[in-house]
Amino acid sequence: MHSTNLCGLQQNGNLLFRRLYSGALLFAAFSQALANPFFYSSSSSHTSRISMAEQDPVKFGILGCAEIARKVSRAIRLSPNSTLYAVGSRSVEKAAKFAKDNGFPDSAKVFGGYDAVLDDPDVDAVYIPLPTSMHVKWAVLAAQKKKHVLLEKPVALNVKELDVILEACESHGVQFMDGTMWMHHPRTAKMKEFLNDPQRFGQLKTVQTVFTFAADPEFLENDVRVKPELDALGVLGDAGWYNVRACLWAFDYELPKKVTALPGPVFNKSGVLVSCGASLYWEDGKVATFHCSFLSTLTTDVTAVGTKGYLRLHDFVIPDEEDKASFFTRENPGFAELQRGVVADRNEHVVATDLPQEVKMVMEFSRLVGIIKAEGGKPEKIWPTFSRKTQLVLDAVKTSIEKGFESVELIS
């Protein structure tokens, strides 16, 4: 198997990344965060002298009226530290209808354009659910206007574009976060506790994850996610983003040494991926494999296998129930006498939540924005780091497919 070095993909961004996330300080903060399992739900290394209740609500503007924006609008409305302030669309009529249909307050502003949202001095932050090809333009403009950026995933078409976005956010002192909601569910913290337990789980060896759904003919023909001029990454960016994030999360965001796309990807007539997979390899022998598709029944599975136990869940992207989520573990499994069965400590762990995971995401983002506003703090760099590492792996998968399934080496 031939091997391609990803240095070329990263070359333009390496200097920026070293400047943005300089080694020792970031690594120390990152390691501290990883050691705290509750970081993965609703906290970070940034603390505040004032409570969430004492912070002024973050005023959100929304750029565009995509379907996912309905879900995030509800999350902003339910979050105790944020408020729906404005929405912009290509027509003021569409923006007004969106505001009315999605519970915006009567005082909310509606604009027939995206620029007007960014020009409003009272908008603190923007949520951007626009097609991926539009992200770099509007995220950079938002940062330049001092608006904090909650950006829908996939965040960019490639890491070069993402580095432009992150440089703009860094240089203008605004918070960046992507819209990966499951990261903020309290179940995620509980699962990390289990993976970090040397007695019950041991050392992590392999992860398998699947995210598929059977799209209807209308979706496969006309959805934004299958249009090369709008979302050229197709299923790799839409569903594969979740798969890659889950693999990196399990391995504490250590980048793999190489990535190899699996043979048999499926493209639509426009050349956009609608089904694909890949394997990720680490130097110490750890392996992760994922599959994503618009062509198979709804499946959102993660399995993590350690030396003493394993973890499994079947709804990692969106929990089956809004107010609770579960995962399953086995500890020290083995065959019964004469291999007539399996002996193991089997457990189902149910984790309740007072608010849905998308609300937890908005709360954490707004908390960080509130610290910057009230105390002049600096943006939290962990979240851009997660996004960039996810994007790097996506780039490697895409390159591997384009090069006939060659292994692509990642340079961290």
C-alpha positions as CSV (number, residue, x, y, z in Angstrom):
1,M,0.0,0.0,0.0
2,H,1.4,3.4,-1.0
3,S,1.4,6.2,1.6
4,T,0.8,9.9,1.0
5,N,2.1,12.5,3.4
6,L,-0.6,15.0,4.4
7,C,2.0,17.7,4.9
8,G,0.9,19.5,1.7
9,L,-2.7,19.7,3.0
10,Q,-1.5,21.3,6.2
11,Q,1.5,23.3,5.0
12,N,-0.4,26.7,4.8
13,G,-1.9,26.2,8.2
14,N,1.0,24.9,10.2
15,L,2.5,28.2,11.1
16,L,-0.9,29.6,12.0
17,F,-1.7,26.6,14.2
18,R,1.6,26.8,16.0
19,R,1.0,30.5,16.7
20,L,-2.7,30.0,17.7
21,Y,-2.1,26.9,19.9
22,S,1.5,27.1,21.0
23,G,2.7,23.8,22.4
24,A,3.3,23.8,26.1
25,L,0.5,26.1,27.3
26,L,-2.1,24.4,25.2
27,F,-1.0,20.9,26.0
28,A,-1.0,21.7,29.7
29,A,-4.6,23.1,29.5
30,F,-5.7,20.3,27.3
31,S,-4.3,17.6,29.5
32,Q,-6.0,19.2,32.5
33,A,-9.3,19.3,30.7
34,L,-9.0,15.7,29.6
35,A,-8.4,14.6,33.2
36,N,-11.7,16.1,34.2
37,P,-14.6,13.9,32.9
38,F,-17.1,16.7,33.4
39,F,-15.3,18.8,30.9
40,Y,-17.1,16.9,28.1
41,S,-20.5,18.0,29.1
42,S,-20.7,21.6,30.3
43,S,-17.5,22.9,31.6
44,S,-14.0,23.8,30.5
45,S,-10.7,25.3,31.7
46,H,-12.3,28.8,31.6
47,T,-13.9,29.8,34.9
48,S,-15.7,33.0,35.8
49,R,-15.9,35.2,38.8
50,I,-19.6,35.7,38.2
51,S,-22.3,33.0,37.9
52,M,-24.3,32.2,34.8
53,A,-27.3,33.7,36.4
54,E,-25.5,37.0,36.8
55,Q,-24.3,37.2,33.2
56,D,-26.4,39.2,30.7
57,P,-28.0,36.8,28.2
58,V,-26.0,36.4,25.0
59,K,-27.9,38.0,22.1
60,F,-27.9,35.6,19.2
61,G,-28.3,36.4,15.5
62,I,-29.0,33.5,13.1
63,L,-27.7,33.6,9.5
64,G,-30.1,31.6,7.4
65,C,-33.2,29.6,7.9
66,A,-31.9,26.0,7.4
67,E,-33.9,23.2,9.0
68,I,-31.2,22.6,11.6
69,A,-31.6,26.3,12.6
70,R,-35.1,25.5,13.9
71,K,-33.5,23.1,16.4
72,V,-30.8,25.5,17.5
73,S,-33.3,28.4,17.7
74,R,-35.3,26.3,20.2
75,A,-32.1,25.5,22.1
76,I,-31.2,29.3,22.3
77,R,-34.8,29.9,23.5
78,L,-34.5,27.3,26.3
79,S,-31.0,28.2,27.4
80,P,-31.0,30.4,30.5
81,N,-28.0,32.5,29.4
82,S,-29.0,33.3,25.8
83,T,-31.8,35.0,23.8
84,L,-33.0,35.0,20.2
85,Y,-32.3,38.6,19.0
86,A,-32.2,38.5,15.2
87,V,-32.4,36.4,12.1
88,G,-31.3,37.1,8.6
89,S,-32.3,35.4,5.4
90,R,-32.1,36.2,1.7
91,S,-35.6,37.8,1.9
92,V,-37.1,39.6,4.8
93,E,-40.3,37.7,4.3
94,K,-38.6,34.4,4.9
95,A,-36.8,35.7,7.9
96,A,-40.0,37.0,9.4
97,K,-41.8,33.7,8.8
98,F,-38.9,31.8,10.4
99,A,-39.0,34.1,13.5
100,K,-42.7,33.6,13.9
101,D,-42.7,29.9,13.4
102,N,-39.8,29.3,15.8
103,G,-40.8,31.3,18.9
104,F,-38.7,34.4,18.5
105,P,-39.8,37.2,20.8
106,D,-41.8,40.0,19.3
107,S,-38.8,42.3,19.8
108,A,-36.6,40.2,17.6
109,K,-35.2,41.8,14.5
110,V,-35.6,40.3,11.1
111,F,-33.4,41.2,8.2
112,G,-33.4,40.5,4.4
113,G,-29.8,39.7,4.3
114,Y,-26.9,38.3,6.4
115,D,-24.8,41.5,6.5
116,A,-27.5,43.4,8.4
117,V,-27.3,40.8,11.3
118,L,-23.5,41.3,11.5
119,D,-23.9,45.1,11.4
120,D,-26.3,45.2,14.3
121,P,-24.2,46.4,17.3
122,D,-26.4,44.6,19.8
123,V,-25.8,41.1,18.3
124,D,-23.2,39.3,20.5
125,A,-22.9,36.0,18.7
126,V,-24.1,34.3,15.5
127,Y,-25.1,30.8,14.7
128,I,-24.2,29.9,11.1
129,P,-26.1,27.0,9.6
130,L,-25.3,28.0,6.0
131,P,-24.0,25.5,3.4
132,T,-20.4,24.6,4.0
133,S,-19.1,26.4,1.0
134,M,-20.3,29.7,2.5
135,H,-18.8,29.2,5.9
136,V,-15.4,30.7,5.4
137,K,-16.9,34.0,4.0
138,W,-19.5,34.5,6.7
139,A,-17.6,33.2,9.7
140,V,-14.7,35.5,8.9
141,L,-17.0,38.5,8.4
142,A,-18.7,37.7,11.7
143,A,-15.4,37.5,13.5
144,Q,-14.3,40.8,11.9
145,K,-17.5,42.4,13.2
146,K,-16.6,41.0,16.7
147,K,-19.4,38.5,16.7
148,H,-18.7,35.2,18.5
149,V,-19.2,32.2,16.1
150,L,-21.2,29.0,16.7
151,L,-20.6,27.3,13.3
152,E,-22.6,24.3,12.1
153,K,-20.6,21.2,11.1
154,P,-18.8,20.4,8.9
155,V,-17.1,23.7,9.7
156,A,-15.2,24.0,6.4
157,L,-14.4,22.2,3.1
158,N,-10.8,21.6,4.2
159,V,-8.4,22.6,6.9
160,K,-7.0,25.5,4.9
161,E,-10.4,27.2,5.0
162,L,-10.8,26.4,8.6
163,D,-7.5,28.0,9.5
164,V,-8.7,31.2,7.8
165,I,-11.8,31.1,10.1
166,L,-9.8,30.3,13.2
167,E,-7.2,33.0,12.5
168,A,-10.0,35.6,12.1
169,C,-11.6,34.5,15.4
170,E,-8.3,34.5,17.2
171,S,-7.2,37.9,15.9
172,H,-10.5,39.5,16.8
173,G,-10.9,37.9,20.2
174,V,-14.1,36.0,19.6
175,Q,-15.1,32.5,20.7
176,F,-15.4,29.7,18.2
177,M,-17.3,26.5,18.6
178,D,-18.7,23.9,16.2
179,G,-22.2,22.5,16.5
180,T,-21.4,18.9,17.5
181,M,-24.2,18.6,20.1
182,W,-23.5,15.1,21.6
183,M,-20.3,16.4,23.0
184,H,-22.4,18.4,25.6
185,H,-24.7,15.7,26.8
186,P,-23.9,14.6,30.4
187,R,-23.8,11.0,29.1
188,T,-20.6,11.9,27.3
189,A,-18.8,12.7,30.6
190,K,-20.1,9.4,32.1
191,M,-18.8,7.4,29.2
192,K,-15.4,9.0,29.5
193,E,-15.3,8.1,33.2
194,F,-15.7,4.4,32.2
195,L,-13.1,4.6,29.4
196,N,-10.6,6.1,31.8
197,D,-11.1,3.4,34.4
198,P,-8.1,1.0,34.4
199,Q,-9.9,-1.7,36.4
200,R,-13.2,-1.8,34.5
201,F,-12.1,-0.9,31.0
202,G,-8.4,-1.2,30.9
203,Q,-6.5,0.3,27.9
204,L,-8.5,1.4,24.8
205,K,-7.6,-0.7,21.8
206,T,-10.2,-0.1,19.1
207,V,-13.3,1.9,18.2
208,Q,-15.9,1.3,15.6
209,T,-18.6,3.8,14.8
210,V,-21.4,4.0,12.3
211,F,-23.7,6.8,11.3
212,T,-26.1,6.1,8.5
213,F,-29.6,7.0,7.5
214,A,-31.7,6.1,4.5
215,A,-32.3,9.3,2.6
216,D,-35.4,9.6,0.4
217,P,-35.2,10.3,-3.4
218,E,-35.9,14.0,-2.9
219,F,-33.0,14.3,-0.5
220,L,-30.6,12.4,-2.7
221,E,-31.6,14.6,-5.6
222,N,-32.0,18.1,-4.2
223,D,-30.6,18.4,-0.6
224,V,-27.9,20.9,0.0
225,R,-25.7,18.0,1.3
226,V,-25.5,16.3,-2.1
227,K,-24.8,19.5,-4.1
228,P,-21.1,19.9,-5.1
229,E,-21.3,23.7,-5.2
230,L,-22.8,23.8,-1.7
231,D,-21.5,20.9,0.4
232,A,-18.9,19.1,-1.6
233,L,-17.9,16.8,1.2
234,G,-21.3,15.1,1.1
235,V,-21.9,12.3,3.6
236,L,-18.3,12.5,4.8
237,G,-18.8,16.0,6.1
238,D,-22.4,15.6,7.2
239,A,-22.4,12.2,9.0
240,G,-18.7,11.3,8.8
241,W,-17.9,14.4,11.0
242,Y,-19.7,12.7,13.9
243,N,-17.9,9.4,13.3
244,V,-14.5,11.0,13.2
245,R,-15.2,13.2,16.3
246,A,-16.3,10.1,18.2
247,C,-13.1,8.3,17.3
248,L,-10.9,11.2,18.3
249,W,-12.9,11.7,21.5
250,A,-12.4,8.1,22.6
251,F,-8.6,8.4,22.0
252,D,-8.4,11.7,23.9
253,Y,-7.9,13.7,20.6
254,E,-4.6,12.1,19.8
255,L,-4.4,12.3,16.0
256,P,-3.8,8.9,14.2
257,K,-0.5,8.4,12.4
258,K,-2.3,7.4,9.2
259,V,-5.7,7.2,7.6
260,T,-6.9,4.8,4.9
261,A,-10.2,5.1,3.2
262,L,-12.1,1.8,2.7
263,P,-12.7,0.6,-0.9
264,G,-16.2,0.9,-2.3
265,P,-17.3,4.6,-1.7
266,V,-20.5,5.6,-3.5
267,F,-20.8,8.9,-5.3
268,N,-23.9,10.5,-6.8
269,K,-24.1,11.6,-10.4
270,S,-22.5,15.0,-9.4
271,G,-19.5,13.2,-7.9
272,V,-20.5,13.9,-4.2
273,L,-20.0,11.1,-1.7
274,V,-23.1,9.5,-0.4
275,S,-21.5,6.5,1.3
276,C,-17.9,5.9,2.5
277,G,-15.7,4.7,5.4
278,A,-12.2,4.7,6.6
279,S,-9.7,3.2,9.1
280,L,-7.5,5.2,11.4
281,Y,-4.2,3.8,12.7
282,W,-2.1,5.0,15.7
283,E,1.6,4.2,16.1
284,D,1.0,2.0,19.2
285,G,-1.4,-0.3,17.4
286,K,-4.7,1.3,18.2
287,V,-7.3,1.3,15.4
288,A,-10.6,3.0,14.7
289,T,-13.0,2.3,11.8
290,F,-16.0,4.2,10.7
291,H,-18.8,4.0,8.1
292,C,-21.2,6.8,7.1
293,S,-23.9,6.6,4.5
294,F,-27.1,8.3,3.1
295,L,-28.1,4.8,1.8
296,S,-28.6,2.6,4.8
297,T,-31.2,2.5,7.6
298,L,-30.8,4.9,10.6
299,T,-27.8,3.7,12.7
300,T,-25.8,5.7,15.2
301,D,-23.5,3.2,16.9
302,V,-20.3,3.5,18.8
303,T,-18.3,0.5,20.2
304,A,-15.1,1.0,22.2
305,V,-13.1,-2.0,23.2
306,G,-10.5,-2.1,25.9
307,T,-8.2,-4.7,27.4
308,K,-10.7,-5.4,30.3
309,G,-14.1,-4.2,29.1
310,Y,-16.1,-2.6,26.4
311,L,-18.6,0.2,25.9
312,R,-21.5,0.4,23.4
313,L,-24.3,2.8,22.6
314,H,-26.8,2.9,19.8
315,D,-27.8,6.6,19.7
316,F,-24.7,8.6,20.0
317,V,-25.6,11.4,17.6
318,I,-29.1,12.1,19.0
319,P,-30.3,10.2,22.1
320,D,-33.5,8.2,21.7
321,E,-35.1,10.2,24.4
322,E,-34.6,13.9,25.1
323,D,-34.4,13.8,28.9
324,K,-32.2,10.8,29.3
325,A,-29.7,8.6,27.4
326,S,-28.0,5.3,28.1
327,F,-25.0,3.3,27.2
328,F,-24.0,-0.3,27.9
329,T,-20.8,-1.8,29.3
330,R,-19.3,-5.2,29.9
331,E,-16.5,-5.7,32.4
332,N,-14.0,-8.5,32.4
333,P,-16.1,-10.8,30.0
334,G,-15.1,-14.4,29.4
335,F,-16.5,-17.6,28.2
336,A,-18.4,-19.9,30.5
337,E,-17.4,-23.5,31.1
338,L,-17.3,-25.4,27.9
339,Q,-17.9,-22.1,26.1
340,R,-21.7,-22.5,26.7
341,G,-22.1,-18.8,27.1
342,V,-20.4,-15.6,28.3
343,V,-19.8,-14.5,31.9
344,A,-19.4,-10.7,32.4
345,D,-20.5,-7.8,34.5
346,R,-23.2,-6.3,32.3
347,N,-24.6,-2.9,33.0
348,E,-26.9,-0.4,31.4
349,H,-26.1,3.1,32.5
350,V,-28.9,5.7,32.2
351,V,-27.9,9.3,32.4
352,A,-30.7,11.9,33.0
353,T,-30.4,15.5,31.8
354,D,-32.4,18.5,32.7
355,L,-32.1,20.0,29.3
356,P,-31.4,18.6,25.8
357,Q,-27.9,18.3,24.5
358,E,-28.3,21.1,22.1
359,V,-29.3,23.4,24.9
360,K,-26.3,22.3,26.9
361,M,-24.2,23.3,23.9
362,V,-25.7,26.7,23.7
363,M,-25.3,27.2,27.4
364,E,-21.6,26.4,27.3
365,F,-20.9,28.6,24.3
366,S,-22.9,31.4,25.9
367,R,-21.0,30.9,29.2
368,L,-17.7,31.4,27.4
369,V,-19.0,34.4,25.5
370,G,-20.3,35.9,28.8
371,I,-16.8,35.6,30.4
372,I,-15.3,37.4,27.4
373,K,-17.9,40.1,27.5
374,A,-18.0,40.7,31.3
375,E,-14.4,40.1,32.3
376,G,-12.4,40.7,29.1
377,G,-11.3,37.0,29.1
378,K,-9.8,35.3,26.1
379,P,-11.6,32.7,24.0
380,E,-11.4,29.1,25.0
381,K,-9.0,27.3,22.6
382,I,-10.0,23.7,23.3
383,W,-13.1,23.9,21.0
384,P,-11.2,25.2,17.9
385,T,-8.6,22.5,18.5
386,F,-11.3,19.7,18.5
387,S,-12.7,21.2,15.3
388,R,-9.3,21.4,13.6
389,K,-8.3,17.8,14.4
390,T,-11.7,16.5,13.1
391,Q,-11.2,18.5,9.9
392,L,-7.7,17.1,9.4
393,V,-8.9,13.5,9.5
394,L,-11.8,14.3,7.1
395,D,-9.2,15.8,4.7
396,A,-7.1,12.7,5.0
397,V,-10.1,10.4,4.2
398,K,-10.9,12.5,1.2
399,T,-7.3,12.5,0.0
400,S,-7.1,8.7,0.5
401,I,-10.2,8.2,-1.7
402,E,-8.9,10.5,-4.4
403,K,-5.6,8.6,-4.4
404,G,-7.1,5.2,-4.8
405,F,-7.2,4.3,-1.1
406,E,-3.6,5.0,-0.3
407,S,-2.7,5.5,3.3
408,V,-2.4,9.2,4.2
409,E,0.0,10.1,7.0
410,L,-1.0,12.9,9.4
411,I,1.6,15.4,10.6
412,S,0.6,16.9,13.9
